[in-house]
Each structure stands twice: as structure tokens, then as C-alpha cells.
Amino acid sequence: MSLAVVLALLTALAYGVANYAGPRLARDAPTLVVIGSGQLVALSLSVLFVIVLGAPQATLETTMWGLIAGIGNGFGVLLFYKAAKLGPLSIVVPIGALGVIVPVAAGLLAGESATSVKLLGIALGVGGMVVASKRGEDDGDHLDPRAAAIWAAGSAVAFGLFLAALAPAAEGGVFAAVATSRSSMLAIVVCAGIALHRPLTAPLHRLWRLAIPGVLLFSGTLAYSLATRLGELSIVSVVASLFPVVTVSLAYTFAGERLTRTQAVGVVAALCGVVLLSVR
């Protein structure tokens, strides 16, 4: 298995754990505070590494790509939460997960090789991710499932932009890419809080909990930045996007949730996709 695939798997693991642990570590904190606190921690860590190690390869172009990646990430998260309020997760999560198509298409258009084995691995990875994320039952009344699907589609495009833009941003140094992307994402969250008149503070005794998802997100974004430097974007983006499988598995193991037969098939398909993508 190549180092790029290993790093992409670490990205999926970090993002998957963050998506599971974040809401449970900060149940009483406002959504924007949870998101913003995590990004503040990630930004602080990445800036610290840039100060210590420097970023000699950073250029205006790579910096702009980093800012674009953060904007995509910020809007992706905000649109996802909006979609989740309007419709069932059985609609929102699978549609949102399809954002991986954006970097895959970008990589193939850039001339990356597309063997039949890799294409099958991509198909299994994306398909398995969508199926594994699917909820077995609707868990309540929702305002507008159709609108939720539209918001989720917007989230998918935005998150796909993040995955695609972070690759050229990493050419200027992975820590610089993480720092610029986290700064623009944090700016998006702050602007959203101001525009929506939402609180952006939380009790001090809860702040340490909010730092945990931030460390995970920093680690995942750093690993993904490195993976894009070592491997093909069309492959590492699919592997990194398997984080819903991690979240579903954690919910099954620790929260007492049970995988449906369909979800189990999705997990197996996604893992088979990873194996195929790992073939040199």
C-alpha cells in the first residue's frame, strides 16, 4: 500500500472520529461555536508549524488556492447543517458525500492515469461511502426534504472544491496550505455568526472539549495535504472521503446504533475500493 493511500486513510479516520466525537463532546454548545473553535485550534497549530519550519515554497498562487479550499470547506459545513435541519439524514448525507466527484474529475482531467482497476476502486469507494452513510429510517418530521436535497447538493460541491483546491495549495507547503485554508474557513464561520446574529461564545470549562475535534481536523487536513503531494488526486480524494464509514462504524460500536444490512454492504464495498486503489 502506497504512503499516499495510508495518509488518505488517516485523513478519513481523523475526519470520521471528529464527526462522531464533536457533537458528543459539545452537546450544549452552539453549532457555529463548535465549528469555529475547532478551526481556531487547527489554525493555531498550523501557524505554529509555519513559524517554526517556515514556508519557503509558498507563493501568491498557492496561498490563493489555500484560501479557496477553506472557503469551500466553510460553506460545505454550513450548507450541510442547513440541509440537516430541513430533511432526513438519509437524504442529506449520501448527497453530501458525492462531493468527492469534484476532485476525482479534476485529477482525471489533469491527465492522471485511469486504469480499469482504479476506476472500479473509485466506483466502489464512492458507492460504498454513500450506502454506508445512509440511514435506515427517517427519525422525525422534516420541513422540506426537497430543499434539503438542494442544500446538500450545494454542500457536496463546496466540499468537493475544498478537496480539489487543497492539492495545488499544498504545493506551497502543507502547513501553509492548512493555515490558509483554516483561516478562510474560520472567517466564513465568524461572518455567518455575525450575519445570523448567533452567539460565538461558550463557557470556559467546555472549551477544552471543543479543541479535540480541532486537533483531529488539523491532523486530517495535514495528512490529506501530504497525500496529494505523494499520490494522484483522483485516488487520495476518494480514500480520504471514506470518513462517513468511520463515523457509522463508531456509532455502531460505541453509541449502540446498529448497521442495517444495506449499510454493512456499503462498508464492505468501500473497504474493497480502498484495496483496489492501493494496487500500484
C-alpha angles and dihedrals in degrees: 000000000000122000090241091059091046090053091047089052089052087053091053090047094049094046092044093052091045091052090051100040100038099070092041094050093050107030093146098045124095115259095244091050091053092049095041096047091052092051092047090056092046091048093049093051094047093047089050091054092047090052093049099040101024128219106247094161096053115117135176089262096052090044091053090050089052092052090048090051091053092048090052091048092048096050090042092058095042093048090048092055089047091052092047090057093054103041146017120285088236085073101030102049099049093047092046091050091060090077087096087079089075098063091037090056091044092053095048092046088052089061103263114158117265109197120176091250092054092046090051090048091051091049093049092045095050094040094046091048092053094046095045091052093052117110117229096220138018108253101208149333116313132198103228122351092185092055088046090057091052093050090046090052089053089050090052093052092047094048090046088053089054093052093046097044096047091066097065089037090059090059086078092054130299096246092049089050092051092046096050094044093049092048094055092043091051089050090053091052093048092048090049091052092050094045093047094040091235123156116259098191136084136186112282094236090062098048095086089059091053089055092065096071088044092057090048093049091048091051093047095048091047092050091048092050090053091046092055089054093052103036145028116290093224089060106036092046091058094047092047090050092062089090093110087066089057092048093049091047092051091049089052094049104039109017098049094245117145128223115235118226089256092052091049090053089051093053092050092047091050092050090049088052091054090052092052092047089051092060110106 
